[in-house]
């Protein structure tokens, strides 16, 4: 799974293609599922519930589809937050399918073993976060997020989502960024993930 910064960048790249009317709410939805990890990584049970996840990715995709249509009517036609939430889940899948295996292969080529992949993967994402955060889009999206309305969903209370939003637009930069050049991740990985996510997401819009 990618970082919040990567999620937001891919959402920023894709939003115009899908006629998103309220990009503020779309961006908020795109980070909301990871509010489950606000106070550190949640248990697998909690994370899976919030991401309607299955270890089988085909089942996960079906879960996402069912979740979207179950929730759609409760948003009274203003579904951009829900679309963002679904976009996040589909981006997680796309990243795992097209980027993460190559990233792990790169780490292995650098001499890391599987027990080190998780730590090194996040270090590389933190380097990439720093690079992305220097771009103009980042401050634009953060300004919008500050005004976003949050919703509690799938066991996460709205207050926790609000706290996560506030964290992403403030302290996230201190905790989740490394002032080093990425060794592997680059814009081609964003593009590959964006395309794969978009192909899945177009079924929902």
C-alpha positions in Angstrom: 0.0 0.0 0.0 1.2 3.5 -0.7 1.5 6.5 1.6 -1.1 9.3 2.1 1.0 11.6 -0.1 1.0 9.1 -2.9 -2.7 8.4 -2.6 -3.4 12.2 -2.9 -1.1 12.6 -5.8 -2.8 9.8 -7.8 -6.2 11.2 -6.9 -5.0 14.6 -8.1 -3.8 13.1 -11.4 -7.1 11.2 -12.0 -9.9 13.4 -10.7 -10.6 15.4 -13.9 -11.0 12.3 -16.0 -14.0 11.3 -13.8 -15.9 14.5 -13.5 -15.4 14.8 -9.8 -17.4 17.9 -8.7 -16.2 18.3 -5.2 -12.5 17.6 -5.2 -12.1 18.6 -1.6 -14.4 15.7 -0.5 -12.8 13.4 -3.1 -9.4 14.0 -1.6 -10.7 13.5 1.9 -12.2 10.2 0.9 -8.9 9.2 -0.6 -7.1 9.3 2.7 -10.0 8.4 5.1 -9.5 4.6 5.2 -6.0 5.0 6.7 -7.4 7.0 9.7 -7.6 3.5 11.2 -3.8 3.8 11.7 -3.9 7.2 13.4 -2.4 6.0 16.6 0.0 3.5 15.1 -0.7 0.5 12.9 -4.0 -1.0 13.8 -4.6 -4.7 14.1 -5.1 -6.7 10.9 -8.7 -7.2 11.9 -9.3 -3.5 12.2 -7.5 -2.6 9.0 -9.2 -5.3 7.0 -12.7 -4.2 8.2 -12.1 -0.5 7.3 -10.6 -1.5 3.9 -13.4 -4.1 3.3 -10.4 -6.3 2.6 -9.8 -9.9 1.8 -6.5 -11.7 1.3 -7.9 -12.8 -2.1 -7.7 -9.8 -4.3 -10.6 -10.8 -6.5 -12.8 -11.1 -3.4 -11.5 -7.7 -2.2 -12.6 -6.1 -5.5 -16.0 -7.6 -5.1 -16.2 -6.4 -1.5 -15.4 -2.9 -2.7 -18.1 -3.0 -5.3 -20.7 -4.2 -2.8 -19.6 -1.6 -0.3 -20.0 1.3 -2.8 -23.5 0.3 -3.8 -24.6 -0.3 -0.2 -23.4 3.2 0.8 -24.2 5.2 -2.3 -27.8 6.2 -1.4 -26.8 7.4 2.1 -24.8 10.3 0.5 -27.9 11.8 -1.2 -26.3 12.1 -4.6 -23.2 13.9 -3.2 -20.9 10.8 -3.5 -17.5 12.4 -4.1 -16.3 11.5 -0.6 -17.5 7.9 -1.1 -15.8 7.8 -4.5 -12.6 9.0 -2.9 -12.9 6.2 -0.3 -13.3 3.6 -3.1 -10.5 5.2 -5.1 -8.2 4.7 -2.1 -9.1 1.0 -1.9 -8.6 0.5 -5.6 -5.3 2.4 -5.5 -4.1 0.1 -2.7 -4.8 -2.9 -4.9 -3.2 -1.3 -8.0 0.0 -0.4 -6.1 0.3 -3.9 -4.7 -0.1 -5.3 -8.2 2.1 -3.1 -10.3 4.6 -1.4 -8.0 5.2 -3.3 -4.8 6.6 -6.5 -6.4 9.1 -4.5 -8.4 10.0 -2.5 -5.3 10.6 -5.6 -3.3 12.7 -7.0 -6.2 14.8 -3.8 -6.1 15.3 -4.2 -2.3 16.3 -7.8 -2.7 18.9 -6.7 -5.3 20.3 -4.3 -2.7 20.9 -7.1 -0.3 17.8 -6.8 1.9 16.0 -9.9 3.0 12.2 -10.3 3.3 12.3 -9.5 7.0 13.6 -6.0 6.1 11.3 -5.3 3.2 8.5 -3.6 5.2 10.9 -1.1 6.9 12.8 -0.4 3.7 9.7 0.0 1.7 8.4 2.7 4.0 11.7 4.5 4.0 11.6 4.6 0.2 8.0 5.9 0.4 9.1 8.6 2.9 11.8 9.7 0.4 9.2 9.8 -2.4 6.8 11.7 -0.1 9.4 14.4 0.3 9.9 14.7 -3.4 6.2 14.9 -4.1 5.7 17.5 -1.3 7.9 20.0 -3.1 5.5 20.2 -6.1 2.7 22.8 -6.4 -0.2 20.4 -6.3 0.7 19.4 -2.7 0.0 22.7 -1.0 -3.2 23.1 -3.2 -4.5 19.8 -2.0 -3.6 20.4 1.6 -5.5 23.7 1.6 -8.6 21.9 0.4 -8.3 19.1 2.9 -8.3 21.6 5.8 -11.9 22.4 4.7 -13.1 18.9 4.2 -16.1 17.4 5.9 -15.3 14.0 7.4 -17.6 10.9 7.9 -17.3 8.0 10.2 -17.4 4.7 8.4 -16.9 1.0 8.9 -16.2 1.4 12.6 -14.0 4.5 12.5 -15.7 7.4 14.4 -15.8 10.8 12.6 -13.6 12.3 15.3 -10.8 10.0 14.4 -11.1 10.8 10.7 -11.0 14.5 11.5 -7.9 14.0 13.6 -6.2 12.0 10.8 -7.1 14.8 8.3 -5.5 17.3 10.6 -2.4 15.1 11.0 -2.0 14.7 7.3 -2.0 18.4 6.7 0.4 19.2 9.5 2.6 16.7 11.4 2.6 14.1 8.6 5.5 16.0 7.0 7.6 15.6 10.2 6.9 11.9 10.6 6.5 10.5 7.1 9.2 12.2 5.1 12.9 11.7 4.6 15.1 14.4 3.1 16.8 12.0 0.8 16.5 11.3 -2.9 14.3 8.2 -3.8 16.3 5.2 -4.8 13.6 3.5 -6.8 10.2 5.2 -6.9 9.5 7.7 -9.6 6.7 9.2 -11.7 6.4 6.1 -13.9 5.2 4.2 -10.8 2.6 6.9 -10.2 1.4 6.7 -13.8 1.2 2.9 -13.8 -0.8 2.9 -10.6 -3.0 5.7 -11.8 -3.9 3.9 -15.0 -4.7 0.6 -13.3 -6.7 2.4 -10.6 -8.6 4.4 -13.2 -9.5 1.2 -15.2 -11.1 -0.2 -12.1 -12.6 3.0 -10.9 -14.4 3.8 -14.1 -16.9 1.1 -13.2 -18.1 3.2 -10.3 -18.7 6.6 -12.1 
